[in-house]
Amino acid sequence: MIVRLTRFARRILVAVAYSVGGAVVTLVIVGVVYLEARPELDVWHLADLDEEFTETSGVDSFSDYLALEDRLFAQLHAQVYAKVPASRQRSINRYDGNSLSDPESWSPNWNRSFELTAATPKAGVLLLHGMSDSPYSLRALGEALNAAGATVVGMRLPGHGTAPSGLVEVTWQDMAAAVRLAMRHLATQVAERPLYIVGYSTGAALAVNYALATLDDGALPKVARMILLSPAIGVSSAAAFAVWQGRLGHLLGLEKLAWTSILPEYDPYKYGSFAVNAGDVVYRLTLHIQNRLDELGGRGKLAAFPPVLAFSSVIDATVSTPALVRNLFDRLPQGGHELVLFDINRMAEMEPIMTSDPSAAVQALLDNPLRPFALGVVTNENASSRQLVVRSAGPGDATLTETPLGLAWPPDLYSLAHVALPFAPDDPIYGGQALRTGRSVHLGQLALRGERGVLQIPAADMLRLRWNPFFPYVEARALAFTGLGGE
C-alpha cells in the first residue's frame, strides 16, 4: 500500500527537518564556542615530539627503545623546557626546571622507562602504567617485586612521560608494539624463569591484549600470570563520539578541540590536560579486546589464558567495574582467576547521599552460582567498625570465608578511587601520610579552600583520593600470586 502525503504534510515534514537540522547546527556552534573559550594552549600542548616510538619506528630491541627515548627527552628539553615563557615559569609547573613539580629534580626521572635487575632472577615482571600516567605509578610495586628477586622493567608507553601533546597522535597499536618489545627483552634477561605483567588502568588492557595475542602467536614470550589494577576493560560508549570533537577541530583549524580538558601541568608524573584521542585510544583498545575474546573463545583457546588477579574499587569514575566482570571475568573459563573488590566505607554512612549504592551488585556477584572466578570483597567487618575483613568465595561458591586484614578505613575516607590503587600511603608525591619536605610538590592531601570558580584545578581533582590505605594488602597479594612472597 502506497501512502501519498498531502502537500501540507510534506511541508510539515520539511519544516521539522529544517528545525532539527538547525537545532543540531546551533548546538554544534555553541559547543565549539564554549570549547574555544577555554584557556589558551601552551607549548606543551603543541610540541611535535617526532622522536617518539611508533609501531613503524623500526626499533626492535629494548636498548634501541631506550636510545630513542634519550633522543625524545632531548627533544622535550629543546621544544618544551627551553621554550616555556617567563610568564609560565612557576613553582608548580612541571616544565620549569626550578619548579617543585620538575620530575628531573629527582633521580631517576620516573617518567622514563626503567629496569631493576636481580643478580639471579626468579622471574621477570613488566609494569604497564595507565593513560596519561608514567612509569612512576607502578614504581612501589616494582621495587617490592625486585626486592623479592624479580628483574623488573617499568615501560614508558609511547606518548607518555613527556608532554601532553604526545597523546594527540598516539595509537593503541604503538603501545602494543612497545609491550611486545619489552616482553621479548625480559624473556632474554630471565631465561626460562616465569614472566608476569602488572598492568594499571590502560596498562591492564594492554596486558590482556598481549596475553590474548600469545594464544595465537607462539613466537611471543608467554605470560605466566597477570596482576591488574583498576583495569580499563570497559569504558563509556560516549568515548566513541568524543573523537568527532577532535576531527571537527582539525577540519576547522581549531586546535583546542583536540582536547577534552586543558589544565595546568602541576603533577610531575601525570598529565593535567587530556587529549580527545587518548580516550578514543582506550575505547578502540577495549573494542579490540572484545573482538579477540569472541574470536579466541569461539575456537576454544581461552582455557590457556594466564591466571589473573585483579583489584578494583566498587566505585570507579574512570572505568566500569561491572564491565570488567561482564567483558573479561565472566568470559574466561575457570583457570585460577580472582577479582578483589574494595567496597565503600560502610561506617561512613554515605548511602543516603550517594547517587547509587553498589552493595546489591556486589552481593549478586557473591551469590552467583555460575561465577567462573574467585571473588574477594574488602569491606568493614560490620557497620559500626572501620576495621576491614576480606569476604571471599571460590568460583561459583556462595559460602563466604571471612579473613581479618589488620587494616582500617581512615576516618575521613568513604571510598577508594581509580587513581589510588597503585600508591602507598607514604608515597612521597601522592601519599596521604608522606613526610612533607620543601623540595617537592605534595598532591596526596591537596585541598585548597576558598571561593569557587577561582582555581583552574577542578575541586573534584583535589578531593579525589590519590593513595591507597590498603596498599600493603595489594603488595602482599601480588608477591604471593607471583610466588615471590608469602600471603
C-alpha positions, 0 to 999 in steps of 0.5 A: 500500500502506497501512502501519498502525503498531502502537500501540507504534510510534506511541508510539515515534514520539511519544516521539522527537518529544517528545525532539527537540522538547525537545532543540531547546527546551533548546538554544534556552534555553541559547543565549539564556542564554549570549547574555544573559550577555554584557556589558551594552549601552551607549548606543551600542548603543541610540541611535535615530539617526532622522536617518539616510538611508533609501531613503524619506528623500526626499533626492535630491541629494548636498548634501541627503545631506550636510545630513542627515548634519550633522543625524545627527552632531548627533544622535550628539553629543546621544544618544551623546557627551553621554550616555556615563557617567563610568564609560565615559569612557576613553582608548580609547573612541571616544565620549569626546571626550578619548579617543585613539580620538575620530575628531573629534580629527582633521580631517576626521572620516573617518567622514563622507562626503567629496569631493576635487575636481580643478580639471579632472577626468579622471574621477570615482571613488566609494569604497564602504567595507565593513560596519561600516567608514567612509569612512576605509578607502578614504581612501589610495586616494582621495587617490592617485586625486585626486592623479592628477586624479580628483574623488573622493567617499568615501560614508558608507553609511547606518548607518555612521560613527556608532554601532553601533546604526545597523546594527540597522535598516539595509537593503541597499536604503538603501545602494543608494539612497545609491550611486545618489545619489552616482553621479548627483552625480559624473556632474554634477561630471565631465561626460562624463569616465569614472566608476569605483567602488572598492568594499571588502568590502560596498562591492564588492557594492554596486558590482556591484549598481549596475553590474548595475542600469545594464544595465537602467536607462539613466537611471543614470550608467554605470560605466566600470570597477570596482576591488574589494577583498576583495569580499563576493560570497559569504558563509556560508549560516549568515548566513541563520539568524543573523537568527532570533537577532535576531527571537527577541530582539525577540519576547522583549524581549531586546535583546542578541540583536540582536547577534552580538558586543558589544565595546568601541568602541576603533577610531575608524573601525570598529565593535567590536560587530556587529549580527545584521542587518548580516550578514543585510544582506550575505547578502540583498545577495549573494542579490540579486546572484545573482538579477540575474546569472541574470536579466541573463545569461539575456537576454544583457546581461552582455557590457556589464558594466564591466571589473573588477579585483579583489584578494583574499587566498587566505585570507579569514575574512570572505568566500569567495574561491572564491565570488567566482570561482564567483558573479561571475568565472566568470559574466561573459563575457570583457570585460577582467576580472582577479582578483589573488590574494595567496597565503600566505607560502610561506617561512613554512612554515605548511602543516603547521599550517594547517587547509587549504592553498589552493595546489591551488585556486589552481593549478586556477584557473591551469590552467583552460582555460575561465577567462573572466578574467585571473588574477594570483597574488602569491606568493614567487618560490620557497620559500626567498625572501620576495621576491614575483613576480606569476604571471599568465595571460590568460583561459583561458591556462595559460602563466604570465608571471612579473613581479618586484614589488620587494616582500617578505613581512615576516618575521613575516607568513604571510598577508594578511587581509580587513581589510588590503587597503585600508591602507598600511603607514604608515597612521597608525591601522592601519599596521604601520610608522606613526610612533607619536605620543601623540595617537592610538590605534595598532591596526596592531601591537596585541598585548597579552600576558598571561593569557587570558580577561582582555581583552574584545578577542578575541586573534584581533582583535589578531593579525589583520593590519590593513595591507597590505605590498603596498599600493603594488602595489594603488595602482599597479594601480588608477591604471593600470586607471583610466588615471590612472597608469602600471603 
